Amino acid sequence: MEKLTQQEEAAMLAIWKVGKGFVKDFLEAHTAPAPPYTTLASTIKNLEKKGFLESRKAGNVYEYTPLIKETAYKQKFMNGFVKDYFENSYKELVSFFAKEKKISPDELKEIIKMIEQGK
């Protein structure tokens, strides 16, 4: 699975939100500012070529279904991100955000609680 461009990731987020659907459905679910219809349609065709989607012809339009789950994509690229930028250490990742004051002590306590509860 290859890394998606920002435009492709934005399209996939809309697709994952909708599930199976048509370009117009994904356009409505896209975060603002949404791209023009033709740009999104082109991006979706590229995602299909990359193996992220499959299509089925329904009349004169195509219905698209995601082949990759959002969680699988996030997991793959978060692991790569942590490996490349934080010496493969999630502790270093959390430490970075704590030092940069991007995560509060209360949020850290909540994370610890989640870990202890096995969530």
Biopython code that builds the backbone (N, CA, C, O; Angstrom):
import numpy as np
from Bio.PDB.StructureBuilder import StructureBuilder

atoms = [
    (1, "MET", "N", (0.855, -1.172, 0.000)),
    (1, "MET", "CA", (0.000, 0.000, 0.000)),
    (1, "MET", "C", (0.899, 1.233, 0.000)),
    (1, "MET", "O", (1.781, 1.382, 0.846)),
    (2, "GLU", "N", (0.656, 2.102, -0.961)),
    (2, "GLU", "CA", (1.494, 3.300, -1.051)),
    (2, "GLU", "C", (0.857, 4.474, -0.319)),
    (2, "GLU", "O", (-0.351, 4.510, -0.081)),
    (3, "LYS", "N", (1.705, 5.428, 0.028)),
    (3, "LYS", "CA", (1.250, 6.649, 0.698)),
    (3, "LYS", "C", (0.452, 7.486, -0.289)),
    (3, "LYS", "O", (0.850, 7.646, -1.443)),
    (4, "LEU", "N", (-0.667, 8.014, 0.166)),
    (4, "LEU", "CA", (-1.511, 8.842, -0.690)),
    (4, "LEU", "C", (-1.087, 10.299, -0.614)),
    (4, "LEU", "O", (-0.502, 10.742, 0.374)),
    (5, "THR", "N", (-1.395, 11.035, -1.675)),
    (5, "THR", "CA", (-1.180, 12.475, -1.662)),
    (5, "THR", "C", (-2.227, 13.095, -0.733)),
    (5, "THR", "O", (-3.188, 12.430, -0.346)),
    (6, "GLN", "N", (-2.039, 14.370, -0.377)),
    (6, "GLN", "CA", (-3.022, 15.056, 0.481)),
    (6, "GLN", "C", (-4.396, 15.063, -0.171)),
    (6, "GLN", "O", (-5.409, 14.863, 0.500)),
    (7, "GLN", "N", (-4.432, 15.291, -1.469)),
    (7, "GLN", "CA", (-5.698, 15.322, -2.205)),
    (7, "GLN", "C", (-6.369, 13.944, -2.166)),
    (7, "GLN", "O", (-7.580, 13.841, -1.973)),
    (8, "GLU", "N", (-5.571, 12.890, -2.352)),
    (8, "GLU", "CA", (-6.117, 11.539, -2.318)),
    (8, "GLU", "C", (-6.587, 11.167, -0.907)),
    (8, "GLU", "O", (-7.623, 10.522, -0.743)),
    (9, "GLU", "N", (-5.824, 11.575, 0.103)),
    (9, "GLU", "CA", (-6.238, 11.297, 1.483)),
    (9, "GLU", "C", (-7.552, 11.997, 1.818)),
    (9, "GLU", "O", (-8.422, 11.411, 2.461)),
    (10, "ALA", "N", (-7.695, 13.240, 1.388)),
    (10, "ALA", "CA", (-8.942, 13.978, 1.634)),
    (10, "ALA", "C", (-10.121, 13.271, 0.957)),
    (10, "ALA", "O", (-11.207, 13.172, 1.528)),
    (11, "ALA", "N", (-9.897, 12.789, -0.248)),
    (11, "ALA", "CA", (-10.950, 12.057, -0.966)),
    (11, "ALA", "C", (-11.286, 10.761, -0.225)),
    (11, "ALA", "O", (-12.459, 10.424, -0.058)),
    (12, "MET", "N", (-10.259, 10.039, 0.216)),
    (12, "MET", "CA", (-10.504, 8.779, 0.924)),
    (12, "MET", "C", (-11.235, 9.012, 2.235)),
    (12, "MET", "O", (-12.071, 8.195, 2.621)),
    (13, "LEU", "N", (-10.942, 10.105, 2.931)),
    (13, "LEU", "CA", (-11.663, 10.400, 4.173)),
    (13, "LEU", "C", (-13.159, 10.573, 3.897)),
    (13, "LEU", "O", (-13.998, 10.094, 4.660)),
    (14, "ALA", "N", (-13.476, 11.255, 2.810)),
    (14, "ALA", "CA", (-14.884, 11.419, 2.424)),
    (14, "ALA", "C", (-15.488, 10.071, 2.025)),
    (14, "ALA", "O", (-16.631, 9.775, 2.373)),
    (15, "ILE", "N", (-14.731, 9.267, 1.306)),
    (15, "ILE", "CA", (-15.209, 7.949, 0.871)),
    (15, "ILE", "C", (-15.441, 7.044, 2.077)),
    (15, "ILE", "O", (-16.464, 6.364, 2.157)),
    (16, "TRP", "N", (-14.492, 7.035, 3.013)),
    (16, "TRP", "CA", (-14.670, 6.210, 4.216)),
    (16, "TRP", "C", (-15.868, 6.670, 5.027)),
    (16, "TRP", "O", (-16.559, 5.851, 5.632)),
    (17, "LYS", "N", (-16.119, 7.967, 5.046)),
    (17, "LYS", "CA", (-17.256, 8.511, 5.788)),
    (17, "LYS", "C", (-18.572, 8.011, 5.171)),
    (17, "LYS", "O", (-19.506, 7.659, 5.892)),
    (18, "VAL", "N", (-18.636, 7.983, 3.845)),
    (18, "VAL", "CA", (-19.854, 7.592, 3.139)),
    (18, "VAL", "C", (-19.965, 6.071, 3.016)),
    (18, "VAL", "O", (-21.055, 5.510, 3.125)),
    (19, "GLY", "N", (-18.830, 5.415, 2.788)),
    (19, "GLY", "CA", (-18.858, 3.984, 2.471)),
    (19, "GLY", "C", (-19.032, 3.850, 0.978)),
    (19, "GLY", "O", (-18.399, 4.581, 0.217)),
    (20, "LYS", "N", (-19.852, 2.956, 0.552)),
    (20, "LYS", "CA", (-20.107, 2.769, -0.880)),
    (20, "LYS", "C", (-20.930, 3.934, -1.406)),
    (20, "LYS", "O", (-21.901, 4.347, -0.773)),
    (21, "GLY", "N", (-20.537, 4.476, -2.587)),
    (21, "GLY", "CA", (-21.299, 5.595, -3.120)),
    (21, "GLY", "C", (-20.786, 6.090, -4.453)),
    (21, "GLY", "O", (-19.939, 5.466, -5.094)),
    (22, "PHE", "N", (-21.316, 7.216, -4.846)),
    (22, "PHE", "CA", (-21.011, 7.844, -6.125)),
    (22, "PHE", "C", (-20.194, 9.109, -5.886)),
    (22, "PHE", "O", (-20.130, 9.603, -4.760)),
    (23, "VAL", "N", (-19.576, 9.630, -6.927)),
    (23, "VAL", "CA", (-18.739, 10.829, -6.794)),
    (23, "VAL", "C", (-19.516, 11.948, -6.116)),
    (23, "VAL", "O", (-18.970, 12.633, -5.252)),
    (24, "LYS", "N", (-20.764, 12.148, -6.483)),
    (24, "LYS", "CA", (-21.564, 13.233, -5.887)),
    (24, "LYS", "C", (-21.728, 13.034, -4.380)),
    (24, "LYS", "O", (-21.743, 14.007, -3.625)),
    (25, "ASP", "N", (-21.851, 11.780, -3.940)),
    (25, "ASP", "CA", (-21.964, 11.498, -2.500)),
    (25, "ASP", "C", (-20.681, 11.878, -1.776)),
    (25, "ASP", "O", (-20.715, 12.462, -0.693)),
    (26, "PHE", "N", (-19.552, 11.540, -2.388)),
    (26, "PHE", "CA", (-18.263, 11.831, -1.778)),
    (26, "PHE", "C", (-17.982, 13.333, -1.776)),
    (26, "PHE", "O", (-17.349, 13.857, -0.859)),
    (27, "LEU", "N", (-18.458, 14.011, -2.807)),
    (27, "LEU", "CA", (-18.291, 15.467, -2.884)),
    (27, "LEU", "C", (-19.043, 16.144, -1.737)),
    (27, "LEU", "O", (-18.536, 17.086, -1.128)),
    (28, "GLU", "N", (-20.246, 15.663, -1.446)),
    (28, "GLU", "CA", (-21.046, 16.226, -0.351)),
    (28, "GLU", "C", (-20.394, 15.979, 1.012)),
    (28, "GLU", "O", (-20.534, 16.795, 1.922)),
    (29, "ALA", "N", (-19.686, 14.858, 1.154)),
    (29, "ALA", "CA", (-19.055, 14.500, 2.428)),
    (29, "ALA", "C", (-17.644, 15.068, 2.572)),
    (29, "ALA", "O", (-17.049, 14.995, 3.647)),
    (30, "HIS", "N", (-17.112, 15.632, 1.489)),
    (30, "HIS", "CA", (-15.740, 16.152, 1.484)),
    (30, "HIS", "C", (-15.633, 17.373, 2.380)),
    (30, "HIS", "O", (-16.565, 18.174, 2.462)),
    (31, "THR", "N", (-14.496, 17.515, 3.052)),
    (31, "THR", "CA", (-14.292, 18.699, 3.891)),
    (31, "THR", "C", (-14.151, 19.942, 3.009)),
    (31, "THR", "O", (-13.700, 19.865, 1.866)),
    (32, "ALA", "N", (-14.539, 21.062, 3.557)),
    (32, "ALA", "CA", (-14.457, 22.330, 2.822)),
    (32, "ALA", "C", (-13.010, 22.815, 2.799)),
    (32, "ALA", "O", (-12.304, 22.631, 3.790)),
    (33, "PRO", "N", (-12.559, 23.399, 1.759)),
    (33, "PRO", "CA", (-13.278, 23.598, 0.501)),
    (33, "PRO", "C", (-13.212, 22.331, -0.355)),
    (33, "PRO", "O", (-12.137, 21.779, -0.593)),
    (34, "ALA", "N", (-14.357, 21.893, -0.801)),
    (34, "ALA", "CA", (-14.418, 20.697, -1.641)),
    (34, "ALA", "C", (-13.864, 21.024, -3.027)),
    (34, "ALA", "O", (-14.041, 22.137, -3.523)),
    (35, "PRO", "N", (-13.194, 20.055, -3.649)),
    (35, "PRO", "CA", (-12.668, 20.287, -4.994)),
    (35, "PRO", "C", (-13.805, 20.293, -6.016)),
    (35, "PRO", "O", (-14.918, 19.867, -5.710)),
    (36, "PRO", "N", (-13.526, 20.772, -7.224)),
    (36, "PRO", "CA", (-14.536, 20.662, -8.282)),
    (36, "PRO", "C", (-14.871, 19.184, -8.547)),
    (36, "PRO", "O", (-14.041, 18.303, -8.326)),
    (37, "TYR", "N", (-16.071, 18.933, -9.013)),
    (37, "TYR", "CA", (-16.540, 17.564, -9.283)),
    (37, "TYR", "C", (-15.554, 16.804, -10.154)),
    (37, "TYR", "O", (-15.212, 15.660, -9.856)),
    (38, "THR", "N", (-15.094, 17.438, -11.234)),
    (38, "THR", "CA", (-14.204, 16.732, -12.171)),
    (38, "THR", "C", (-12.859, 16.387, -11.534)),
    (38, "THR", "O", (-12.271, 15.351, -11.843)),
    (39, "THR", "N", (-12.377, 17.249, -10.650)),
    (39, "THR", "CA", (-11.115, 16.977, -9.945)),
    (39, "THR", "C", (-11.283, 15.787, -9.012)),
    (39, "THR", "O", (-10.423, 14.907, -8.963)),
    (40, "LEU", "N", (-12.387, 15.754, -8.273)),
    (40, "LEU", "CA", (-12.640, 14.631, -7.378)),
    (40, "LEU", "C", (-12.821, 13.339, -8.163)),
    (40, "LEU", "O", (-12.318, 12.291, -7.760)),
    (41, "ALA", "N", (-13.537, 13.410, -9.279)),
    (41, "ALA", "CA", (-13.737, 12.222, -10.114)),
    (41, "ALA", "C", (-12.398, 11.677, -10.619)),
    (41, "ALA", "O", (-12.191, 10.464, -10.651)),
    (42, "SER", "N", (-11.507, 12.560, -11.007)),
    (42, "SER", "CA", (-10.173, 12.160, -11.465)),
    (42, "SER", "C", (-9.371, 11.532, -10.329)),
    (42, "SER", "O", (-8.699, 10.519, -10.519)),
    (43, "THR", "N", (-9.447, 12.138, -9.154)),
    (43, "THR", "CA", (-8.749, 11.606, -7.977)),
    (43, "THR", "C", (-9.271, 10.209, -7.639)),
    (43, "THR", "O", (-8.495, 9.314, -7.303)),
    (44, "ILE", "N", (-10.570, 10.034, -7.730)),
    (44, "ILE", "CA", (-11.186, 8.738, -7.432)),
    (44, "ILE", "C", (-10.725, 7.684, -8.436)),
    (44, "ILE", "O", (-10.467, 6.541, -8.057)),
    (45, "LYS", "N", (-10.620, 8.053, -9.700)),
    (45, "LYS", "CA", (-10.109, 7.112, -10.714)),
    (45, "LYS", "C", (-8.675, 6.705, -10.371)),
    (45, "LYS", "O", (-8.315, 5.536, -10.510)),
    (46, "ASN", "N", (-7.851, 7.666, -9.923)),
    (46, "ASN", "CA", (-6.469, 7.346, -9.527)),
    (46, "ASN", "C", (-6.457, 6.400, -8.331)),
    (46, "ASN", "O", (-5.647, 5.474, -8.275)),
    (47, "LEU", "N", (-7.348, 6.630, -7.380)),
    (47, "LEU", "CA", (-7.433, 5.754, -6.208)),
    (47, "LEU", "C", (-7.844, 4.340, -6.604)),
    (47, "LEU", "O", (-7.398, 3.360, -6.006)),
    (48, "GLU", "N", (-8.689, 4.250, -7.608)),
    (48, "GLU", "CA", (-9.082, 2.928, -8.107)),
    (48, "GLU", "C", (-7.875, 2.229, -8.750)),
    (48, "GLU", "O", (-7.655, 1.038, -8.526)),
    (49, "LYS", "N", (-7.099, 2.967, -9.545)),
    (49, "LYS", "CA", (-5.900, 2.397, -10.173)),
    (49, "LYS", "C", (-4.885, 1.933, -9.131)),
    (49, "LYS", "O", (-4.175, 0.949, -9.340)),
    (50, "LYS", "N", (-4.821, 2.651, -8.002)),
    (50, "LYS", "CA", (-3.877, 2.307, -6.933)),
    (50, "LYS", "C", (-4.381, 1.156, -6.057)),
    (50, "LYS", "O", (-3.659, 0.678, -5.183)),
    (51, "GLY", "N", (-5.610, 0.717, -6.291)),
    (51, "GLY", "CA", (-6.149, -0.407, -5.538)),
    (51, "GLY", "C", (-6.867, -0.047, -4.249)),
    (51, "GLY", "O", (-7.131, -0.923, -3.426)),
    (52, "PHE", "N", (-7.185, 1.217, -4.060)),
    (52, "PHE", "CA", (-7.890, 1.633, -2.853)),
    (52, "PHE", "C", (-9.409, 1.505, -3.004)),
    (52, "PHE", "O", (-10.129, 1.420, -2.010)),
    (53, "LEU", "N", (-9.887, 1.491, -4.243)),
    (53, "LEU", "CA", (-11.322, 1.432, -4.520)),
    (53, "LEU", "C", (-11.604, 0.420, -5.619)),
    (53, "LEU", "O", (-10.729, 0.073, -6.412)),
    (54, "GLU", "N", (-12.836, -0.038, -5.643)),
    (54, "GLU", "CA", (-13.317, -0.782, -6.801)),
    (54, "GLU", "C", (-14.591, -0.095, -7.277)),
    (54, "GLU", "O", (-15.275, 0.576, -6.504)),
    (55, "SER", "N", (-14.899, -0.272, -8.557)),
    (55, "SER", "CA", (-16.086, 0.392, -9.088)),
    (55, "SER", "C", (-17.017, -0.621, -9.733)),
    (55, "SER", "O", (-16.614, -1.710, -10.141)),
    (56, "ARG", "N", (-18.286, -0.214, -9.808)),
    (56, "ARG", "CA", (-19.319, -0.995, -10.468)),
    (56, "ARG", "C", (-20.165, -0.005, -11.257)),
    (56, "ARG", "O", (-20.624, 1.004, -10.720)),
    (57, "LYS", "N", (-20.363, -0.303, -12.531)),
    (57, "LYS", "CA", (-21.152, 0.598, -13.368)),
    (57, "LYS", "C", (-22.621, 0.472, -13.003)),
    (57, "LYS", "O", (-23.166, -0.631, -12.953)),
    (58, "ALA", "N", (-23.253, 1.602, -12.749)),
    (58, "ALA", "CA", (-24.676, 1.653, -12.406)),
    (58, "ALA", "C", (-25.319, 2.661, -13.353)),
    (58, "ALA", "O", (-25.334, 3.862, -13.080)),
    (59, "GLY", "N", (-25.845, 2.167, -14.457)),
    (59, "GLY", "CA", (-26.383, 3.059, -15.487)),
    (59, "GLY", "C", (-25.237, 3.744, -16.191)),
    (59, "GLY", "O", (-24.361, 3.081, -16.747)),
    (60, "ASN", "N", (-25.230, 5.074, -16.175)),
    (60, "ASN", "CA", (-24.149, 5.804, -16.843)),
    (60, "ASN", "C", (-23.137, 6.396, -15.848)),
    (60, "ASN", "O", (-22.323, 7.240, -16.223)),
    (61, "VAL", "N", (-23.187, 5.956, -14.584)),
    (61, "VAL", "CA", (-22.235, 6.405, -13.562)),
    (61, "VAL", "C", (-21.611, 5.185, -12.880)),
    (61, "VAL", "O", (-22.057, 4.051, -13.059)),
    (62, "TYR", "N", (-20.580, 5.451, -12.104)),
    (62, "TYR", "CA", (-19.911, 4.381, -11.372)),
    (62, "TYR", "C", (-20.152, 4.530, -9.884)),
    (62, "TYR", "O", (-20.142, 5.632, -9.335)),
    (63, "GLU", "N", (-20.370, 3.390, -9.248)),
    (63, "GLU", "CA", (-20.481, 3.340, -7.800)),
    (63, "GLU", "C", (-19.163, 2.775, -7.276)),
    (63, "GLU", "O", (-18.670, 1.761, -7.769)),
    (64, "TYR", "N", (-18.605, 3.438, -6.278)),
    (64, "TYR", "CA", (-17.288, 3.055, -5.756)),
    (64, "TYR", "C", (-17.408, 2.494, -4.345)),
    (64, "TYR", "O", (-18.220, 2.938, -3.533)),
    (65, "THR", "N", (-16.565, 1.499, -4.091)),
    (65, "THR", "CA", (-16.497, 0.868, -2.778)),
    (65, "THR", "C", (-15.043, 0.850, -2.328)),
    (65, "THR", "O", (-14.169, 0.444, -3.094)),
    (66, "PRO", "N", (-14.767, 1.284, -1.095)),
    (66, "PRO", "CA", (-13.384, 1.235, -0.615)),
    (66, "PRO", "C", (-12.924, -0.214, -0.419)),
    (66, "PRO", "O", (-13.677, -1.051, 0.079)),
    (67, "LEU", "N", (-11.692, -0.495, -0.814)),
    (67, "LEU", "CA", (-11.097, -1.819, -0.631)),
    (67, "LEU", "C", (-10.160, -1.848, 0.577)),
    (67, "LEU", "O", (-9.838, -2.913, 1.105)),
    (68, "ILE", "N", (-9.735, -0.669, 0.998)),
    (68, "ILE", "CA", (-8.829, -0.528, 2.135)),
    (68, "ILE", "C", (-9.608, 0.130, 3.271)),
    (68, "ILE", "O", (-10.254, 1.158, 3.068)),
    (69, "LYS", "N", (-9.549, -0.448, 4.445)),
    (69, "LYS", "CA", (-10.217, 0.150, 5.604)),
    (69, "LYS", "C", (-9.399, 1.325, 6.124)),
    (69, "LYS", "O", (-8.171, 1.329, 6.050)),
    (70, "GLU", "N", (-10.105, 2.322, 6.652)),
    (70, "GLU", "CA", (-9.445, 3.518, 7.174)),
    (70, "GLU", "C", (-8.457, 3.161, 8.273)),
    (70, "GLU", "O", (-7.354, 3.707, 8.314)),
    (71, "THR", "N", (-8.833, 2.262, 9.155)),
    (71, "THR", "CA", (-7.938, 1.887, 10.258)),
    (71, "THR", "C", (-6.672, 1.215, 9.746)),
    (71, "THR", "O", (-5.595, 1.439, 10.298)),
    (72, "ALA", "N", (-6.777, 0.401, 8.707)),
    (72, "ALA", "CA", (-5.593, -0.261, 8.146)),
    (72, "ALA", "C", (-4.645, 0.765, 7.536)),
    (72, "ALA", "O", (-3.429, 0.655, 7.694)),
    (73, "TYR", "N", (-5.193, 1.763, 6.840)),
    (73, "TYR", "CA", (-4.365, 2.809, 6.247)),
    (73, "TYR", "C", (-3.665, 3.618, 7.337)),
    (73, "TYR", "O", (-2.459, 3.854, 7.262)),
    (74, "LYS", "N", (-4.420, 4.040, 8.342)),
    (74, "LYS", "CA", (-3.846, 4.839, 9.430)),
    (74, "LYS", "C", (-2.753, 4.063, 10.158)),
    (74, "LYS", "O", (-1.694, 4.609, 10.467)),
    (75, "GLN", "N", (-3.016, 2.795, 10.428)),
    (75, "GLN", "CA", (-2.043, 1.981, 11.153)),
    (75, "GLN", "C", (-0.747, 1.847, 10.366)),
    (75, "GLN", "O", (0.340, 1.987, 10.927)),
    (76, "LYS", "N", (-0.859, 1.579, 9.079)),
    (76, "LYS", "CA", (0.327, 1.404, 8.233)),
    (76, "LYS", "C", (1.180, 2.673, 8.231)),
    (76, "LYS", "O", (2.399, 2.606, 8.390)),
    (77, "PHE", "N", (0.546, 3.810, 8.054)),
    (77, "PHE", "CA", (1.318, 5.034, 7.915)),
    (77, "PHE", "C", (1.700, 5.672, 9.241)),
    (77, "PHE", "O", (2.682, 6.412, 9.303)),
    (78, "MET", "N", (0.959, 5.406, 10.286)),
    (78, "MET", "CA", (1.412, 5.867, 11.604)),
    (78, "MET", "C", (2.655, 5.086, 12.012)),
    (78, "MET", "O", (3.598, 5.657, 12.560)),
    (79, "ASN", "N", (2.656, 3.784, 11.747)),
    (79, "ASN", "CA", (3.843, 2.989, 12.062)),
    (79, "ASN", "C", (5.060, 3.518, 11.313)),
    (79, "ASN", "O", (6.143, 3.616, 11.889)),
    (80, "GLY", "N", (4.898, 3.857, 10.047)),
    (80, "GLY", "CA", (5.994, 4.412, 9.253)),
    (80, "GLY", "C", (6.426, 5.776, 9.764)),
    (80, "GLY", "O", (7.618, 6.083, 9.804)),
    (81, "PHE", "N", (5.469, 6.584, 10.149)),
    (81, "PHE", "CA", (5.742, 7.919, 10.674)),
    (81, "PHE", "C", (6.554, 7.827, 11.959)),
    (81, "PHE", "O", (7.552, 8.528, 12.123)),
    (82, "VAL", "N", (6.123, 6.966, 12.861)),
    (82, "VAL", "CA", (6.831, 6.789, 14.135)),
    (82, "VAL", "C", (8.232, 6.243, 13.880)),
    (82, "VAL", "O", (9.195, 6.667, 14.519)),
    (83, "LYS", "N", (8.341, 5.316, 12.956)),
    (83, "LYS", "CA", (9.650, 4.732, 12.629)),
    (83, "LYS", "C", (10.586, 5.794, 12.056)),
    (83, "LYS", "O", (11.746, 5.886, 12.456)),
    (84, "ASP", "N", (10.079, 6.592, 11.123)),
    (84, "ASP", "CA", (10.922, 7.567, 10.421)),
    (84, "ASP", "C", (11.277, 8.785, 11.271)),
    (84, "ASP", "O", (12.378, 9.322, 11.142)),
    (85, "TYR", "N", (10.373, 9.228, 12.129)),
    (85, "TYR", "CA", (10.579, 10.487, 12.842)),
    (85, "TYR", "C", (10.831, 10.348, 14.341)),
    (85, "TYR", "O", (11.306, 11.289, 14.978)),
    (86, "PHE", "N", (10.518, 9.187, 14.908)),
    (86, "PHE", "CA", (10.628, 9.038, 16.359)),
    (86, "PHE", "C", (11.362, 7.764, 16.763)),
    (86, "PHE", "O", (11.061, 7.163, 17.795)),
    (87, "GLU", "N", (12.322, 7.360, 15.945)),
    (87, "GLU", "CA", (13.177, 6.219, 16.251)),
    (87, "GLU", "C", (12.375, 4.966, 16.591)),
    (87, "GLU", "O", (12.789, 4.161, 17.425)),
    (88, "ASN", "N", (11.222, 4.810, 15.936)),
    (88, "ASN", "CA", (10.343, 3.656, 16.127)),
    (88, "ASN", "C", (9.833, 3.546, 17.573)),
    (88, "ASN", "O", (9.577, 2.445, 18.061)),
    (89, "SER", "N", (9.689, 4.678, 18.243)),
    (89, "SER", "CA", (9.278, 4.704, 19.645)),
    (89, "SER", "C", (8.033, 5.574, 19.823)),
    (89, "SER", "O", (8.063, 6.783, 19.591)),
    (90, "TYR", "N", (6.946, 4.936, 20.237)),
    (90, "TYR", "CA", (5.734, 5.702, 20.529)),
    (90, "TYR", "C", (5.933, 6.555, 21.777)),
    (90, "TYR", "O", (5.296, 7.597, 21.929)),
    (91, "LYS", "N", (6.812, 6.115, 22.662)),
    (91, "LYS", "CA", (7.157, 6.911, 23.842)),
    (91, "LYS", "C", (7.768, 8.237, 23.394)),
    (91, "LYS", "O", (7.437, 9.288, 23.942)),
    (92, "GLU", "N", (8.657, 8.193, 22.406)),
    (92, "GLU", "CA", (9.265, 9.419, 21.872)),
    (92, "GLU", "C", (8.208, 10.311, 21.227)),
    (92, "GLU", "O", (8.278, 11.535, 21.342)),
    (93, "LEU", "N", (7.251, 9.723, 20.565)),
    (93, "LEU", "CA", (6.159, 10.477, 19.940)),
    (93, "LEU", "C", (5.357, 11.239, 20.999)),
    (93, "LEU", "O", (5.141, 12.444, 20.872)),
    (94, "VAL", "N", (4.923, 10.538, 22.033)),
    (94, "VAL", "CA", (4.143, 11.168, 23.088)),
    (94, "VAL", "C", (4.984, 12.215, 23.813)),
    (94, "VAL", "O", (4.493, 13.294, 24.143)),
    (95, "SER", "N", (6.239, 11.894, 24.056)),
    (95, "SER", "CA", (7.154, 12.823, 24.716)),
    (95, "SER", "C", (7.295, 14.114, 23.907)),
    (95, "SER", "O", (7.308, 15.208, 24.471)),
    (96, "PHE", "N", (7.398, 13.979, 22.598)),
    (96, "PHE", "CA", (7.503, 15.140, 21.713)),
    (96, "PHE", "C", (6.292, 16.056, 21.889)),
    (96, "PHE", "O", (6.440, 17.268, 22.051)),
    (97, "PHE", "N", (5.099, 15.471, 21.858)),
    (97, "PHE", "CA", (3.887, 16.284, 21.979)),
    (97, "PHE", "C", (3.769, 16.897, 23.373)),
    (97, "PHE", "O", (3.271, 18.014, 23.517)),
    (98, "ALA", "N", (4.214, 16.190, 24.380)),
    (98, "ALA", "CA", (4.186, 16.743, 25.737)),
    (98, "ALA", "C", (5.137, 17.931, 25.840)),
    (98, "ALA", "O", (4.777, 18.967, 26.400)),
    (99, "LYS", "N", (6.347, 17.790, 25.303)),
    (99, "LYS", "CA", (7.333, 18.876, 25.358)),
    (99, "LYS", "C", (6.868, 20.098, 24.572)),
    (99, "LYS", "O", (7.136, 21.236, 24.959)),
    (100, "GLU", "N", (6.173, 19.854, 23.474)),
    (100, "GLU", "CA", (5.680, 20.948, 22.630)),
    (100, "GLU", "C", (4.369, 21.529, 23.155)),
    (100, "GLU", "O", (3.785, 22.427, 22.548)),
    (101, "LYS", "N", (3.917, 21.001, 24.289)),
    (101, "LYS", "CA", (2.662, 21.435, 24.912)),
    (101, "LYS", "C", (1.461, 21.270, 23.978)),
    (101, "LYS", "O", (0.549, 22.096, 23.951)),
    (102, "LYS", "N", (1.492, 20.189, 23.224)),
    (102, "LYS", "CA", (0.383, 19.855, 22.323)),
    (102, "LYS", "C", (-0.553, 18.842, 22.971)),
    (102, "LYS", "O", (-1.608, 18.517, 22.427)),
    (103, "ILE", "N", (-0.148, 18.344, 24.149)),
    (103, "ILE", "CA", (-0.967, 17.401, 24.892)),
    (103, "ILE", "C", (-0.874, 17.794, 26.364)),
    (103, "ILE", "O", (0.213, 18.048, 26.883)),
    (104, "SER", "N", (-2.010, 17.841, 27.019)),
    (104, "SER", "CA", (-2.053, 18.309, 28.411)),
    (104, "SER", "C", (-1.811, 17.144, 29.371)),
    (104, "SER", "O", (-1.941, 15.980, 28.991)),
    (105, "PRO", "N", (-1.460, 17.466, 30.618)),
    (105, "PRO", "CA", (-1.322, 16.410, 31.631)),
    (105, "PRO", "C", (-2.615, 15.602, 31.798)),
    (105, "PRO", "O", (-2.568, 14.388, 31.994)),
    (106, "ASP", "N", (-3.754, 16.268, 31.722)),
    (106, "ASP", "CA", (-5.030, 15.551, 31.844)),
    (106, "ASP", "C", (-5.222, 14.574, 30.682)),
    (106, "ASP", "O", (-5.715, 13.463, 30.874)),
    (107, "GLU", "N", (-4.831, 14.993, 29.483)),
    (107, "GLU", "CA", (-4.934, 14.097, 28.330)),
    (107, "GLU", "C", (-3.985, 12.914, 28.480)),
    (107, "GLU", "O", (-4.332, 11.791, 28.114)),
    (108, "LEU", "N", (-2.782, 13.159, 29.020)),
    (108, "LEU", "CA", (-1.837, 12.067, 29.269)),
    (108, "LEU", "C", (-2.408, 11.084, 30.286)),
    (108, "LEU", "O", (-2.278, 9.871, 30.120)),
    (109, "LYS", "N", (-3.038, 11.601, 31.332)),
    (109, "LYS", "CA", (-3.664, 10.733, 32.333)),
    (109, "LYS", "C", (-4.764, 9.894, 31.698)),
    (109, "LYS", "O", (-4.915, 8.712, 32.007)),
    (110, "GLU", "N", (-5.525, 10.515, 30.814)),
    (110, "GLU", "CA", (-6.596, 9.797, 30.123)),
    (110, "GLU", "C", (-6.026, 8.691, 29.236)),
    (110, "GLU", "O", (-6.586, 7.596, 29.167)),
    (111, "ILE", "N", (-4.919, 8.975, 28.564)),
    (111, "ILE", "CA", (-4.259, 7.963, 27.721)),
    (111, "ILE", "C", (-3.773, 6.800, 28.587)),
    (111, "ILE", "O", (-3.955, 5.635, 28.230)),
    (112, "ILE", "N", (-3.160, 7.119, 29.715)),
    (112, "ILE", "CA", (-2.668, 6.074, 30.630)),
    (112, "ILE", "C", (-3.833, 5.212, 31.095)),
    (112, "ILE", "O", (-3.722, 3.987, 31.151)),
    (113, "LYS", "N", (-4.942, 5.846, 31.425)),
    (113, "LYS", "CA", (-6.129, 5.115, 31.870)),
    (113, "LYS", "C", (-6.634, 4.175, 30.761)),
    (113, "LYS", "O", (-7.003, 3.032, 31.030)),
    (114, "MET", "N", (-6.645, 4.665, 29.530)),
    (114, "MET", "CA", (-7.062, 3.849, 28.389)),
    (114, "MET", "C", (-6.141, 2.643, 28.219)),
    (114, "MET", "O", (-6.606, 1.533, 27.962)),
    (115, "ILE", "N", (-4.844, 2.863, 28.364)),
    (115, "ILE", "CA", (-3.872, 1.775, 28.226)),
    (115, "ILE", "C", (-4.090, 0.737, 29.318)),
    (115, "ILE", "O", (-4.095, -0.465, 29.052)),
    (116, "GLU", "N", (-4.269, 1.208, 30.543)),
    (116, "GLU", "CA", (-4.476, 0.295, 31.666)),
    (116, "GLU", "C", (-5.761, -0.508, 31.531)),
    (116, "GLU", "O", (-5.836, -1.651, 31.982)),
    (117, "GLN", "N", (-6.766, 0.087, 30.914)),
    (117, "GLN", "CA", (-8.042, -0.607, 30.720)),
    (117, "GLN", "C", (-8.047, -1.470, 29.460)),
    (117, "GLN", "O", (-9.010, -2.186, 29.187)),
    (118, "GLY", "N", (-6.951, -1.389, 28.696)),
    (118, "GLY", "CA", (-6.841, -2.223, 27.496)),
    (118, "GLY", "C", (-7.664, -1.756, 26.327)),
    (118, "GLY", "O", (-8.068, -2.561, 25.488)),
    (119, "LYS", "N", (-7.918, -0.466, 26.261)),
    (119, "LYS", "CA", (-8.709, 0.079, 25.138)),
    (119, "LYS", "C", (-7.815, 0.496, 24.019)),
    (119, "LYS", "O", (-8.294, 0.976, 22.992)),
]
sb = StructureBuilder()
sb.init_structure("model")
sb.init_model(0)
sb.init_chain("A")
sb.init_seg("    ")
for serial, (resi, resn, name, xyz) in enumerate(atoms, 1):
    if name == "N":
        sb.init_residue(resn, " ", resi, " ")
    sb.init_atom(name, np.array(xyz, "f"), 0.0, 1.0, " ", f" {name:<3s}", serial, name[0])
structure = sb.get_structure()
